[in-house]
Amino acid sequence: MAANSLLNLAFLSFYSASLLLLLPFQPFAASRGPFLPKYDAAGNADLPLTGICSAAVTINGYKCQEFDVTTDDGYILSVLRIPEGRTGGGGANRPPVLLQHGLLVDGMSWLMNPPEESLALILADNGFDVWISNVRGTQFSRRHLTLDPTNSGTLMAMISLSEGEFDKVKSAALLCPIAYINHITSPLALVAARAFLGEILQTYGPAEFNPRGEAEATFIESLCAYPGVNCYNFIPAFTGNNCCLNASTAEAFVKHNPQPTSTKNLVHFSQAVRSGVVSKFDYGNAYANTEHYGVPIPPVHDLSKIRHDFPLYVGYGGQDALSDVPDVLRLLDVLKPHEQDKIKVQYVEQYGHVDFIMGVDAKDLVYGQILEFFRAHN
């Protein structure tokens, strides 16, 4: 994929705001080795590895490539590419589309379902050149583990759009968008955010938060002990109720996740829940904020500056405890000046957070509309 290619982007803000490092980028010529760690009982990722391509793509009859990508500012990303559909048809005229996962999950999230129900493979079968970002804490060199959480998930897309940075992007689909999040009803997320535990982690914890590590697992157990938090059913405890998940797929998802991330991402998420605004990271005091931003209070991002003629798709569900209805409606109110033929909003009353990526009927309710949207704005 050339650096000057125009992209369609699909983002899933999964669990909460996630890190996104966007194109233009230059993939290495050589394919990357496998990068999905299997963890032992102590949370150590030193066992044999299995790549996403072999685990979930080529096994279903698709071509797949894995790359390391180094950004201009030194971050190392893992990216996989599905260049054509199962029956072939690759070529230079296939529009590239980038799928970006969210916080605490990885690129495997787009490939948990069978091919006919997975958005990535549906896009490939419908003429798109599919790229899946696999940004995870363990994919960065040690000096890059503390990441800038202002560049996060669907929020990253909207911030970049508001600041005019998406010059090589043609359109964006935002699934379960995370922007304003002070009305979330996720029991586990609320406990963490309201207890100021993000700042505790930042002060005393490592740069990387690995949920399968011993210390982090103990920390999560302490959150699960709070009244009203039932971690025995982990997906609804974090994301809210989901209507339409295959039981075996949901079980595999829980076994595979959560994945590592930057501790700073979690701190920023906690700040956003408590503040109710979309702002840069708060370093905790006027001196540190001034050193980073030139002002004592973190600047607020103005999402109303998103170009009104930029094609946007926004999908959200009525049962989502993270990308909750009141906060999404607040976002849509900010987007009211958008040209009506350039924004597509889809509300699915029965859907929760995970249904948009793993729902057995998402191919009929959601993915068809995303395909139509991308084709209309290609």
Helices and strands as residue ranges (DSSP letters): E 7-12, H 52-52, I 53-57, G 58-60, E 65-70, E 76-82, E 96-100, G 107-111, G 115-117, H 119-125, E 129-133, G 137-139, G 142-144, H 153-162, E 169-175, H 187-194, H 197-204, E 208-209, H 214-224, H 234-239, H 247-256, E 261-262, H 263-275, H 286-293, G 303-305, E 312-317, H 325-334, G 340-342, E 343-348, H 355-358, H 362-362, I 363-367, H 368-376
